[in-house]
Structures are given as C-alpha cells and as structure tokens.
C-alpha cells in the first residue's frame, strides 16, 4: 500500500491562504474612491470640453469595474469552503477576474484613440483652469488609492488594481501637462495627444494583467522547473527526479507534485528525505506539495508518498 502522511491534521478540506480579508477590504475601498473620481472627472470633461479628461474618467470607470470584479472574486473565494467537490475552494476566481479585468481595458483603448483622432481633426477649445483643478483632484485620488494598496505582498487582483492605478496616475499627469500646454502655449492639440498617451498606458496595464492571469490559468510554472529539479537532486538522499510539476491555483497558492528515487535503506530514512524535500519546496514559495519516493528499500515495500501543506 502507499503511505500518505500529512503535516497538518487530516481533514476533508484543505486550508488555503486567507490573507484575502485585508485584500478584499482594500479593493472595496479603492473601488468606491475611484467611482467618485470617475463621476467628478467625467462631469468636468463634458463641461469643459477636454477629451483627455474624459479619457481619464473612462479609465477610472473601467478600473472601478475591475476593482468591483476583483472584490467579488476575493469575497466569494474567501467564504466558499469547497469541500470534497471543490478541494481548492474558489481561489481560481482570482485569475479569472483578473483576466476579464484585462480584457475590459482593450475596448476602452480603442474608444480613447478614436476620440483623440476626432479632436485632431476638429480641435475643441477647453477651459484649462477648471480642467487643471479636476485633473489634479484625479491625481490625488490615484495616489491615495496606490497608498491603500501598497505595502506587503499583493494578490494578483491587487497587482492588477495597482497597475491600473499607476496608469490612472500617469493619465492624470498627462492631462495636467496637456492642460498647462493649452493654457500657456495655446496648443489645443496637446489635449488629444495626452489622450493617446493615456490610451497607451491603459494598453500596457492590460498587457501586464493578461500576461499574469493567463500564466496562472494555463498553469505555467511560477519557478524554473529545471533549476528546481537540479536543486532537489543535490539534497542528501535524493537520487533522481522522475517527475516534477509546479503550478499556481491563484497568486497566493502554489502547488507542486514530485516523484523521485532515493538512496534510503529504511523507511525512517525515506521519511527524513521526504521532510528535507518538503522543507526545500517550502523555501521556494510552494504552499502545497505532494512528494512520492520510489526508493531502494525492501522491494516488497510500496513507494512512500506524503502531502505537505504550508500556508
């Protein structure tokens, strides 16, 4: 028979990272603050004729929707236990929400560029003084939101929100600079130029979020499998790595399975080797590891397998 040992008490459910409560609250707060910023910037852009300000407002709107989606995913995953049918709970909602978050940004880029193109063809006079005040307020909203999210390890959804906020802050700076150019140098073309720059920032944000979320959804290894394989073979008692898989369920839960041959001559030595392998995997940021040893002990003895949870 195959022996399984758990370093925690055997339960029907696994306990997974639950740093999400703080993350959920931060995402909710950022969503509310950005919605207020969107309303103010949109009203100002429509009243004062600034396409750059309208673009920045739309950026805030889509960010707010993204934060709300991330909040919903974190809130649900945090409270859904899963049981036997959903052994990892609903933590996969995190990368799914982040992926949709990135996809939502793409049509916004198209709209911003189209509006900027229309202003290139037919420049519109703007009210630089009031536009400048509102854009500065938008920048303060972005910086305040960045302050709320920064510090400590961020979840994928928080990193996605962080990228959005950096893009928003850059967009607000672009609006401020373009408005100053209109006021000082009478360059109405500066407004649509700033809008295009904001569009590029949004596109970069979308690329970052889509790349990270896709890597998790397609189960790309978060560590170099070749390097990890080499490291494990240097451990005392490990002969050869026959099989190694590392993937992420979400940004805060990394899982691995390892099958290896060992040089142990007793069951006790095998357990020591297993513990050594588990410790190394934990040190590499792997939260849940299953290790199976195919050793050179009594040929009538089946492989020893252990599962380790480090949360």
Phi, psi and omega in degrees: 000157178266129183264130177244133176239140177245135180281348172245172178297139178293128177221164178287340181238147176265141174272127182245170185308131181235045174275008187287339183299313177294319178299317181298316180296319180296318180296320179296316180296316180296322179298315181296314181298318181289330175295318177297319177297321178299313182301315182293314182292320179297315179300317180294319179297319180289321181289322187255002172075024182262112178291330178295319180291320176297318179299317179294324178295317179295324176301316178296321181298311181294326176295318179299318177297321179295318180295320179296320178295317179296320178300314180298318180295314180295317182297316181293313181297326182292329187255353180264115185287320176098303182070202183293323184291328181234077190297336177254017182066213179247034181295341177294343177300331182299304179292331177295314179297320179296321179296313178298324176305311180294320180297322180298333182288333188296311178296332178295322178299315179300318180295316181299313181296320179297314179297320178297320178298319178297323179286333173297318182288320182226087180302143180240135179290138179241164175267098188294324185295307182290325177298320180297320180297313182293319179297322177296320176298320177297320178297320179295322176299315180298314181295322177296321179292321177300319179297322180295320185276329187289158179102123180078183181279128182263145174287171179301318179295322177292322177295321176299316178296321181297316178299317178301315183295322176297319176296319177298316180298317177298322178296318179296320177297319179298320178296317180298314181295315181294322178294320177297322178295322178294317183289319187272317186251003181053056180243085181297338180292342180297330182294306177294331176297317178297323179297319179295319178299321177297318178301320179293323177296318179296319180297319178296319178299315180299318180298317180298313183293316181295321180296314182291316182291322179295321179301320179287315182296326179267007174059043173289139181293129180283350177234163177287112181298324180295316179295317181296321178299315179296320180296318182293325181290343178275350181289143181299125178097347179270124181268306184205143176268114181274326183207136181213127177225133177227131178208174180241135172279319172210182186295341183248013179219104180255135187236147178216148170233135182227134172237124185218158171261148185229173181254013183292150177246353178223161179296323179297319178295323178298317180296324178296318179295318178301315179299320179297318179293317179300316180299319180294317180296320177298320178296338178268012176085018179267123188272329186224114184232136173245122184240126177243128180254130173246093192261189180249036178276202179308123182301340178277356182268129179287164176301149178260128179238141177227151175239131183237134177243124177233102183241000000 
